[in-house]
Amino acid sequence: MRFLLSLYAPGPYNRNDIEPVTEPQMSLFRGREGHGRSFAKAVSWRTVGTIDTFIISFFVTGKVSLAGAIAVVEVATKITIYYLHERVWAVIPWGHRSQPLN
C-alpha cells in the first residue's frame, strides 16, 4: 500500500490528503461507492459501448443480424467485467481526497 501512496497523484492535493484504507474498505465489494451506483455506471457505459460495437460490427460484416449477435454477447460479458473493475477501484485509496472540495 505504501507504494500506491507514494505515486504522483496530479491535482490540488498531496499525499497527506489521501485517506488511509480502513479495514471495511479492504473487502473487494466494499468501498466508497454503493453497489447500485457501480451497477448503474456499468449499464450506462455498456449502452454506449454496445452501440459502438454494433456500428463497428455492422461495417465490418455488412450484416445487421451478425452485428446484433456480437453486440448482445458483449453486453453480458462487459457489464460483469466493468462492475468488478469498479469494485476493485472503489477500495484503492489512491486519489481519494480526505475532505470534499468546496
N, C-alpha and C positions, 0 to 999 in steps of 0.2 A: 504493500500500500504506500509506503514512503516514496517509492519510485513514481507512482501516479501523482502524488502531491508535489513532487519536485519538477514535474514537467512545466514548461512555459505555458501559461494559460492566458491568451490575449484577452484584454478587456480592462475596465477601470477598477480592477480589484487585484489583490495579491494573494499569495499562497496562504497567508494567515486568515483570509476571509473565507476559506473553504472549510465547511463543517466536517469534523471527523465522522467516520462511519460509526454508527451505534449498532449494538447487537441486533435489534429487529431489522435493520436495513441490510444485514448480511445475507438474509434469505433471498433467493432468486426472485421470488414472487412478492416481495415486499419492497416498497420504495416510496418515493415522494409523490408519485403519480398513482392514481387509483387504477384498478384493472379496467373499469369502464372507459376511462379516458384513453388508455393504451389501446383498447379494442376499437374505439371509435376512430382513433388516428389510423390504425391499421386498415380499417374498412375504407375510410376516405382516400387514403393513399392508394389502396388497391383498385379502387374505382378508376382513378386517373391512370394507373399503370395498366389496367386491363383494357381500357380504351386505346391506349398507346400500343399494347401488344396486338390487339385486334387489327388496328390500322396497318401496322408493320406486317403482320401475318397475311393480311389480305393482299398487300402489294407484292409480297414475296411469292405467295401461292396462286393468287388470282381467283381464289375460291372462298366465297363467304362462309360456306359450311365448315371448311377446314380451319379457316381463321377463327370462327366461333368456337370450335372444339379446342383449339390451342388456348384461346382466351379463358375458357371455362376451367380447364385443367390447371392453369397457372394461378387462378384466383385462390383456390383452396390451399395450395402449397405456399404461396407467398404471403397470405394473411397469417398463417401459422408461423412462418419464419420471421416475419416482421414483428409480430406480437412478442415472441420470445426475445428478439433483439431489443425491443423497447424495455422489457422487464430486466434484462441484463444491464442496460444503461441506466435504469432507474436506481440501481444500487451502487453505481460507481460515483464516488463523491467528487471526482474531478470536475471543476467547472460550476459546481453549485455555490451560490452565494449564501453566506450565513444570514444576511438580512436583505429583504427586498429593497430595490432601488426606489427612491421617492421621485 
